Each structure stands twice: as structure tokens, then as C-alpha cells.
Amino acid sequence: MRSRAATISALLVLLLSACGARLTAAQREAGIGALGGGGSTGGDIGAAGGSKTGTNIGSTTGGTGGSGTTGAGGAGAGAAACGGSGPNTASDVGVTPTQINVATASDVSGVQAALFKSTHYAMAAWAAMVNTQGGLCGRTIKSDLLDTKANSTDNQAAVTQACGGDFALVGSMSAFDNGGAEAGQKCGIPDLTAITVNGDRAKATNVFPIYPIRPDKFAIGTANYIKATYPQVIKHAAMIYLDAAVTRVNALQRVKAYKTVGFDYGGPHDDQVYAVQILEPNYGPYVDKMKSAGVQYVSMVANYQSIQKLLDAMDTAGWFPTVRDWDSVAYSDQFVNVNGAPYTHANGSLVFLNTNIAEESSSNPEMQLYITWLNRVAPGNKPDYFGFYAWSAGRLFQQLATQIGPKLTRKALFDAVKKVHSWDGHGLHAAQNVGDKIMSPCFLYLTIQNGMFFRKAPSSGFICNKGGIIDT
């Protein structure tokens, strides 16, 4: 749902929830906490997997779940669609003639519960669908759902566990994914992670993210869109970010990138770039400073709860800058609806994404497919950004494993994924260059009105090539 800058903040902005949970010094510096990524807490995984305690919170071979379709992805995954020749063999770690073990290592418990639980739901849904279709070349999927607990130590432990018993990591999402970077690369497990968060994981030679966020590349299209659409605002810009390592790096990278196309954040000293404390209770002073300076464009690298605090302070001051520009963390029902009522302080805000949206599922067969199977394994849970990319990871694995055929090996999977240079999850998101680890330059913009998201631009699909990818 967004450009490079957008996703990285949604992924990297991890802060404390209002309940006042305590952080260690290391967690505070890294900015870990309540992302509020937009998924419903909902129920536990249903037919596709039972909840367990401990690091391995669930594993499943997938439920039948009723008859499934293949959506935009084409043919089913059973033996009839299989490439290659000969009988299935126990060809590599985690592969038997009848089963493939696939792990998903994501933050589910920890400082903030259910941080990226939607990735587990998505992978359980994918496994149920594939197994209903007859498996991959006749092999069923056993989905090992591992909890990385929002810390690097447990991330390393989960990746190490997967190394020994699973063929691949697929659809993972963790705030501290750097913890398992060395372990995964050392053991050589293919890692089709949903979205990379830290540079060490992104650079690991065994990792091929579906959305490859990188510290050295930036999709500049959103900045050029604002410049073209609201040219009067770019000389009066402000950035607010939570004062933690990952959010600081992301915000300052975004400021640097936006300045290359003419944005001015308060002169040579960037006077309108503000770091706020993670538990900052009062955004009023920051609003007063921006109001006095004549700021017309505001963005914030934070979780949606902090953005709500900023919007509340704007409303109290009666000050509404021309453009309030949020990234995909704001694509959440919990952001636009509070206590069962529309959160009107968000009205008129813009949100940029690089995925398609659930509101348009009637014209998107793959979105329909994902939502259908999500409802079967986790009733009551709404699709979210991280779930989109996890599901897409499963779908890419499905395509490549089926293409490879009965003699499935890690080496064969690596050889195949390196050739994937345009993957859009069968229409679920903008096309990403997975093989070369280059993010898409494409995006769309939404606007918010009375608790609902509406497409703003373009009228369909994505805006692409407005400046492309720049080096940072």
C-alpha cells in the first residue's frame, strides 16, 4: 500500500501503547512497541491451525475449508499442475514425498500483542487453500507459525528452529528481523519474507522480500505527486517522528529524499523537523510552532495512535494544514473509527500505499481470494497491509515450488526466485522486483472521510515512474 518511505515507517514504527508498558533501554532505542497496524485482534486461527503456547504458536497442514478457487493466479496447485518429472522425493530439509514444511516467523506476543499476527493468519489461510487444491505437486503444506516475540533473540531462535526442520521461511514479519539475519544466511534457508525491516536482513543473501525495503533506495513518486498536486505546500513542510532509532533514520531519510524535489522543512537547519518522545502526551506545543511558522504540509513517521494524538492537537488549535500526508500505517479501520464512531479529526487526510485495497475487492479476484480464505481460518479478522504481503509471499512460493516440481530443493528455489523481476501477487500489490531486491516505484493515494477510505489517485491501478527510485 505505498511507496518505499511509507512502508518502512509502518513497519519500523514500533512504539509503546497508551497502557504504559515498560521498555528496556534497547527496546526504547529501537522504538519497539504498539504499531497498531490495522488488523482486527479477532479470534484464533481456526480450522487451519490450533493456537499453541511457546515460540511455536501453531502448525497446520491446512483445513479443507470448502472448495477454493485460484483467483488471478491461474491453475491450481495440485499434482496435475506440477512441472518437472518423476516421483516426489525427500529432496531437502523439510521436504518429504508427501509434505513441505514452511515456517513463518513473526511478532505475535511481546511488548505489544498481535503486532504482526495478520501474517500468521495469511499463511494459515494460504496453506488451507493450497491443501484444498491438492497441495504442491501432491505435497501438503505444513505451516509452522513461529512467534518472534518482538525481540532479536527470539527472532534468531525462530529462524534457527526453521533452519533445522523447515524447507523455507515464507511471509515473515518482525520488528527485529535483524536477529535472524546471520542464522538464516548461515544455514541457507530460503526466506521469502513479507517485508524486510532492518538492513541486515535485507542484505542477507538468502532473503528475498516480497516488498524489499532498503536503507539505500527510496521511491520518490509520492513526493512528486504532492509537488504536482499541491505545489504551494512544498516550501512550507514539516516532519514529525518518534525519537527512536528506526523512526529517526526513516524520517530523516524521507526528509532528505523529499528535499531533492524541492520540499523545504524550515530552511538550512530544517527547523520544521521535530523529534517527539515515544510517550509524548501533548502535541500542542508542536502544533503551535508549525502554525506560527505557516506550515502547509505535515507528515509523521509514527504509529496510527500517535498520528491521532497529533490530529487531536490540530483540532484543539483549530489549525488544519492544507496537506496531512500519512503512510500505510493509517490504512486501518482502527485509525478512522474510534469507539464505534467515525474519527472525524482524520477527515481530509491523505494516505499513500503500494497495495490494492480491500474496499475494491469486488474488482480484484486475488483480493477476494485472500479475504475468502482469511475468513475461513480467522473469522472476524480484517485484511491488512502486512497480511497482503504475507499472502503474496505464499503465492509466490506456490508458483515457484510448483514450477520446480517433484525434486524441490533449496538451491532450485533460490535459482527460481532470482529470476522473478516483476511480482504483483496476482494483482494484490504493485509489481516488486523480488529477484534484485528493488522496491516498486508505484503507489496510490487514498483520502479519508467519516470513517471510510476513498481512492483519490489514480482512478484505478497505481501511479508509476514519478521520479522512480533514487539512491539515498
N, C-alpha and C positions, 0 to 999 in steps of 0.2 A: 503494500500500500504506500509506496513512497519512494523518494529518491534516497540516495546514499545517506545524506545528513539525517533525514527523517528517521530511517530505521535505526540508525545507530543510537539515537537518543532514546527511542522507545526500548531498545534492547539494553542499553548501557545505563539508563537512568534508573537506579535501584536505590530507593531510599526508605526511610522509616515511615511506617503508617502512623496515623494520628493516635494510635493506642499507646505510643510512647515506649515501644520495645527498645531494649538496650543493645548497643552495638559494641563490639570490640574496637580497639583503635584501628586495626587493619580493615575491618569491615566499614568503619566510618570513612576512612580514607578512600576506599574503593567505591563508596556510595551505595552499598547494598541495602536493600530494604523492600518496601512495597512498591512494585512497579505499577500495579493496577492496570494490567494490560488489556482489560476489556472483556475477558471471558467470564461467564457465569460460574459461580462456585459449584452449582448443580449437584447432581448425585455422583456416586462412584461409578466406575466403569462397569457396565452391565454384562451382557452375555459374552462379550469379547474378552473379559479378563476380570479376575477377582482381585480385590484390594488386599495387599499384604503389608505387614509391618517390616521395618528394617530398610536396608538400602534397596533391595529388590522389592518394589512395592506391588509388582504384579507381573504375571506372564500368562500368555494365552496362545492357543493355536487358532483362535478366532471362532466365533459362533456362526451358526448358519445364517441367522438374521433375516431369512427370507430371500427371495430372488433379487439379485442385483443386476444393474446394468453397468456398462463400461463407460458411459458418458462420452466426452470428446476423445477419449484415449483410444478408441477403436476396439480391437479384438480382445476377447477375454484372456485370462492368464493361465488357463489350464494346459494340459499336455498337448492339445491339438494346436496351440499357438506357438509351440516351442521351436526354437531354432536348433541348429546342430543335429547330431545323430547319435544313436546308440543309447544304451540304458543309463539311467541315473546312477551315479556312484557317490561314495562318501569321499568327495573330491577335495575337501579342505576343512579347516576348522569351522565347526558349526554347521556343516552340511552333511546330511545323510541321504540315502536314496529316496527317503520319503519326507524329509523335513529340512527347513532352513531356519536357523536361529538368528534373529535380528534384534539388536538392542537399541533402546532409546534412553539416553542419559540426560535427564532434565531436572531443573529445580522444581520440586513439588513441596517439600517441607523446608524448614529453616526459619530465618528471621521473619519471612512473610510466607505464609502457606499458599500453595496453589499458584506460585509465581508463573510457572510455565507448564502448568498441568494440562493445558489445552493441547500440547504436543503429544502427551501420552494418550489423550482421548483420540487425537487424529490418527495416531499409529495403530491404536486398537481398532478403530473404525476401518482403517485400510486393511489390516490383517483379516478382519471378519469378511470384508468384501472379497479379497483375493481368495480366501479359502472357500468361500461360497462358490466361486467360479472354477474351483478345481485346483487351486494352488498355482505355483510357478513351475511349469514343466512337470506337473503332477506332485510336486513337493508342497506340503502345507507350510505356512508361516507360523513360527513360534515367536511371539513378540515379548521380549524381556524389557519390562518398564522399570528402569533404574532411577532412583532418587539421588540427585547430586547435592541436595540439601543447601544450596546457595553458599557453598564454600569450596575452595580449591582442593582441599584434602579429600573431600568426598567425591569431587569430580574425578580426581586421579584414581580413587578406589573404584569408581564405577567403570571408568574406561579400562582399568586393569582387569576387572572382572569380565568385561565384554571381550577383551583380548583372548581370554582363555577358553571361552565357551560359545561365543557368537561369531557368525561369519562377518557381520558388518554392523556399524553404528549407523542408524538412519533416523533422521528427524529430530535430533537432539537440540536442546536449547538451554544454556546455563549462563548465569551472570559471571561465573568464574570458570569459563571453559578453558582458560589457560592451564588450569590444574592438570588436565589430562592430555595436554598437547604432547609432551615428551613421551609419556607412556604409550599413547596411541601410535605415534610415529615409530617408536622403537619396536613395537610388536607387529606393525604393518597391517593393522585392521583398516579396511576401507571405512571412511567416515563421511557420509553424505549428510552432514549436519544441516539443520534448517537454516540457521543464520549464525555466522560467527560474531563473537562479541569482542574478544581480545586478539591482539596481533599475533601472539604466539600460536594460537590455534589456527588462525587464518593462514599462517605461513607454513604450518606443518605439511610435509609432503604427502601424507595420507589423507588429508582433509580436502573435500570438495563441497563447499557450501552451496546450497540452493540459492541463497542470497549472500554473495560474498562481500561482506563489508570489509574494508581495508583502511588502515591508517594513512596510506599514501595516495589514495584516489578519492575523488569527490564528484558526484553527479550534480552539475551546476544548473540544470534546467529549471529548477524551482525558482532560483534567484532571477533568472532571465524572464521567467513568466511574470513575477511580481514587477520587475522593471518595466516590462512592456504593458502590463495591465494597469498598474498604479505608478506611473513614472514620478509623480510628485512626492512619493513617500520615501524613496530610497536614500535621499540625502538627510533624512531625519529618522534613522533607525536605532533600535535598542535591542539588546540581547540580555536575557537574564538566565542564569544557570545555577544549579545547585553546586555548592562548593565541595565537590568530591572529585577524586582523580578522573574517573571515566567521563563524567559530565563536563568537567572543566576542559579536558582535551577535546571532546566533541564540539562543545560550544565555541571554543577558540578556533578550531579548525573551520567551523562553519562561518564565523565572522571573517576569517582570513579569505576564505573562498568567495564569499559574497562581496567583499571589498574589491575583488578583481573585476567585477562587472559594475562597480560604481556605488555600492552601498557605503554610507558614511555613518559610523557609530559614535559620533561626537568628536570629530577632529582627530589630530595625530595621536592623541593619547587614549582614544576610544572611551571617552567619558561616559558613554551610554551603554557600557558593558558591565553588568553587575553580577557579582557572585553572592548568593544568599545561602545562609545556613540551612542544613537539611531539615531541621525542625523549626525554621523561621515562622513565628506565629503572626507576624504583622508585616504585610507587604505595603502598607500605606506610605511609609517614607519613600520607597522606591517609585511608587506611582506618582507621588508629589514631585519628585525630581524629574521624572520623564515628562510630566505635564508641564512643568515650568520650562523645560528645555524645548518644548514644541515637538516632541517625538510623534511621528505619524505611523511608524511601523514597529511592531513588537513581536518578538519570538521568544520562546522559553524552552530550554533543554531541561526537562523535568518529567516526573510522573503526572498523571492527569489530576491527582489530588492537589498538587502544588499549583498547577495551572488554574484550578478552580479558586484557590486562595488569591491568586493574582487577579482573576476576573472579579472576585468579590470586592477586592480593594478598589478596582477601577469603578465598579458600580457605586460604591460608597462615595468616591470622589466625584462622581458624575462626569468621568472622563473616559471617552471612548475613541482611541486612536483609529485612524482610517483602516488599517490592516492589522488584524491579530492573527498570526500565522502559526499554527501548531502542526506537529508531525503525527505519525500514525498512532502514537500513544493515546491521542484524543479520539481515535476511532473506536469508541467504546460506548455501549449503552449506559454504562455507569458514569460516564462523563457528561452525557447530555440529559440524563434523567436522575434525579436525586429524590429519594424517599417517595417514589411513585409519581413524581410530578416533573414536567419539563424544567430543565435547568436553564432559565431564560438568560442568565448572565452570559451564556455561551453564544447566544443568538448573533449571527453575522460573522462568527469566527470562520476562518479557513482551515482546512485540514488537507495535507498532501500525502499521497500514498503511492505505492507501486504495485498494488494488487487490485484486482477487481473487488467488488463489494457484494455483500450478502443481499443488500436491497435490490440488486439487479439479477438475482439468481434465476428468474424466470426466463432470461435470455442467455443463460450461461450453463450449459449442460454439466460441466465439471463442477461448478459450484453447487448445483442441485445434487450431484452425486455425493459430494463431500457432506453436505448438510443431511442428506438422507441417512448415510451410514453413521454420522455423528449422533443423530437422534436415536439410532438403534442401539448403540453401545453406551451412550451417556445422555439419556433423556433429560431435557431441561437445560442443557448447556448450549450456549450460543456460539457460533463460529467466531474466531478472532484471528488477528493478524498472524500470530505465531502458529496457530493451528493450520492456517493456509499453507505456510511454508513447510511445516512438518508433513502434511498430507502430500504436498508436491514432492517431497523427498521420497516418500514411499512409492509414489507413482513413477518416479524416475528409476528407482531401484527395480521396480516391477518390470519396466520396459527393458532395462539392460540385462537383468537376470534371465528374462525370457528370450532375449536375443542371443545370449551366450549359450543357453541350452543345458543339456544334461551334465556336462563337465564344467560345472560352475566353480571357479577358483577366484581367490582374491586378486591374483595377477590379471586374470581375464577381465574382472570388473574394473580394475584400475585402467587397463588398456581401453576399455569401452567408454568410461566416463571422461577421460581426457579428450575424447573426440566430440563431446557434447558442447557446442558453442552457442546454442540458442535453445533454451529450455523455458517454456512458459507454463509448465504444469497443466498442459492441455487447456490453456485459456484461463487459468486461475490467477496468473500474475504476469507482469511484464517479463519479456524474454531475458533471461540471465545467461551470461557466458560462464557456465559452470566449469568447463574444462580448463579455461585460462584464468579462472577466479577473477572475472571482471564484472562488476555490477552493471545493471541496465541503466541507461540514461533516461529512461521513460518514467512518466508519473502522471497522475491525475489530481485534480483538486475537487474537494467537497466543500460545501458550506453547511452551517448548522442553523436550524430554525425550529424552535419549540419542541426540542427533544428528538429531532429527526435529522438525518443526514441527507443531503441532496447533492447530486452531481453538479458541479459548476463548470468545469472544463477538463477535457473537451466534451462534446455532446455524447461521444461514445469512445471506447478504447482509451489510448494513452497519448499524451504529448511526448514526442521523442525528439532528440537531437537539437535541443535548445542550448547549445554550447557543449553538449556531450559530457565526457569525463575529463576532469582536469587533474593534474598532479598536485599534491599538497605536501 
